[in-house]
Amino acid sequence: MALYSVNYCTKLMSDRQLKYLERRLLQQKYVIKEKIPEMKRALDSVVLLKEKKDADQVIKTTFELSEHVWANAEIPSDNETVFLWLGANVMVEYSLEEAIELLSDNITKGKATLEKFSEELNILKDQIVVTEVSILIPFNYHLFFFNYNQIQLEYLIMILDREKTHNKRIY
């Protein structure tokens, strides 16, 4: 059986990879947490468009053209479609019903993914704790026996010193 140093054992059980996974999961969780309110606002807007269409009312609104530049607009009541920004410079035209369905599904999936990430983070945190404890066991074992041997050595030196002084008295 080969004996390994404490430093070698702690390097083997390093928790760096687990910490990296934890950071990645936290980043992904943060991104999804930020997107859910955006999707809710988009869903509310599409629902409002549908309600106004059903009531045959014109919507007067203000929208942002660019930073600090706003424009007034009227959305006619016969509007049947809406454009949704999907990301990566992609915008897709949907009917109002399809857009409501898509946004509702995305919000539901986002919440489920958020819960999944929370569960995975809890499991990962438990693994990190187990790894840290596993690293401390050989380290503490080493310290205990190092201190124990040091105490034994000091005790032997003390006994030898006593014997020397005792032996000097006798002669």
C-alpha positions in Angstrom: 0.0 0.0 0.0 1.4 3.4 -1.0 1.4 6.3 1.4 0.5 9.7 0.0 1.2 13.1 1.4 -1.6 15.2 2.8 -1.1 17.8 0.0 -1.4 15.1 -2.7 -4.7 13.9 -1.1 -6.2 17.4 -0.9 -5.3 18.0 -4.5 -7.0 14.8 -5.5 -10.2 15.9 -3.7 -10.1 19.5 -4.9 -13.5 21.2 -5.1 -12.5 23.6 -7.9 -14.6 21.8 -10.5 -17.6 21.8 -8.2 -17.2 25.6 -7.6 -17.0 26.1 -11.4 -20.2 24.2 -11.9 -21.9 26.2 -9.1 -20.9 29.5 -10.8 -22.2 28.4 -14.1 -25.5 27.3 -12.6 -25.8 30.6 -10.7 -25.2 32.5 -14.0 -27.8 30.5 -15.9 -30.3 30.9 -13.0 -29.7 34.7 -13.0 -30.3 34.9 -16.8 -33.6 33.0 -16.6 -34.6 35.0 -13.5 -34.1 38.2 -15.6 -36.0 36.9 -18.7 -39.2 35.8 -16.9 -40.4 39.4 -16.0 -39.6 40.5 -19.6 -41.8 37.6 -20.9 -44.6 38.5 -18.4 -44.5 42.2 -19.7 -44.7 41.0 -23.3 -47.6 38.6 -22.4 -49.4 41.5 -20.7 -48.9 43.7 -23.8 -50.2 41.0 -26.2 -53.2 40.3 -23.9 -54.0 44.0 -23.9 -53.7 44.1 -27.7 -56.2 41.1 -27.9 -58.6 42.8 -25.5 -58.6 46.0 -27.4 -59.0 44.2 -30.7 -62.0 42.3 -29.3 -63.5 45.6 -28.0 -62.8 47.2 -31.4 -60.8 50.1 -29.8 -57.7 51.9 -31.2 -54.7 51.9 -28.9 -52.7 55.1 -28.5 -49.3 54.5 -27.2 -45.8 55.8 -26.9 -42.8 53.7 -27.8 -39.0 54.1 -27.7 -37.2 54.5 -31.0 -33.8 54.9 -29.5 -32.3 56.1 -26.2 -34.2 59.2 -25.2 -36.2 59.3 -28.4 -39.9 58.4 -28.1 -42.7 58.4 -30.7 -46.5 58.4 -30.5 -48.4 55.6 -32.3 -51.9 54.4 -32.9 -52.5 50.7 -33.2 -55.6 50.0 -35.3 -58.2 47.6 -33.8 -58.0 45.3 -36.8 -54.5 44.3 -36.0 -54.3 40.5 -36.1 -50.5 39.9 -35.6 -47.7 40.9 -33.3 -43.9 40.6 -33.7 -41.9 38.9 -31.0 -38.2 39.4 -30.5 -36.7 35.9 -30.1 -33.1 37.1 -29.7 -30.0 36.8 -31.8 -31.4 39.5 -34.1 -34.5 37.4 -34.9 -38.0 38.7 -34.8 -41.0 36.6 -35.8 -44.5 37.5 -36.6 -47.2 35.6 -34.7 -51.0 35.9 -34.5 -52.2 37.3 -31.2 -53.4 33.8 -30.0 -50.2 32.1 -31.0 -48.1 34.8 -29.2 -50.2 34.4 -26.0 -49.7 30.7 -26.1 -46.0 30.9 -26.9 -45.3 33.4 -24.1 -47.4 31.5 -21.6 -45.5 28.3 -22.4 -42.1 30.1 -22.2 -43.0 31.6 -18.8 -44.1 28.1 -17.5 -40.9 26.5 -18.8 -38.8 29.3 -17.4 -40.3 28.8 -13.9 -39.8 25.1 -14.1 -36.2 25.6 -15.2 -35.6 28.0 -12.4 -36.9 25.4 -9.9 -34.6 22.8 -11.5 -31.6 25.0 -11.2 -32.4 25.7 -7.6 -32.6 21.9 -6.9 -29.3 21.3 -8.7 -27.6 24.1 -6.8 -28.8 22.6 -3.5 -27.4 19.2 -4.5 -24.1 20.8 -5.7 -23.8 22.7 -2.4 -24.1 19.5 -0.5 -21.5 17.9 -2.7 -19.2 20.9 -2.1 -19.6 20.5 1.7 -18.9 16.7 1.5 -15.8 17.4 -0.5 -14.5 20.1 1.9 -15.1 17.7 4.8 -13.3 14.9 2.9 -10.4 17.2 2.3 -10.2 18.2 6.0 -10.2 14.6 7.3 -6.7 13.6 6.1 -5.4 17.1 6.9 -6.7 16.9 10.4 -5.4 13.4 10.8 -2.0 14.6 9.7 -2.1 17.5 12.1 -3.3 15.3 15.0 -0.5 12.8 14.6 2.1 15.5 13.9 1.1 17.2 17.2 0.8 13.9 19.0 4.3 12.9 17.9 5.6 16.4 18.8 4.1 16.0 22.3 5.6 12.5 22.7 9.0 13.8 21.6 8.7 16.7 24.1 7.7 14.3 26.8 10.6 12.0 26.1 13.0 14.9 26.1 11.6 16.0 29.5 12.0 12.5 30.9 15.6 12.3 29.6 16.4 15.7 31.1 15.0 14.6 34.4 17.0 11.4 34.3 20.2 13.4 33.5 19.6 15.7 36.4 18.6 12.8 38.7 21.7 10.8 37.6 24.0 13.9 38.3 22.7 14.1 41.8 23.4 10.5 42.6 27.1 10.8 41.6 
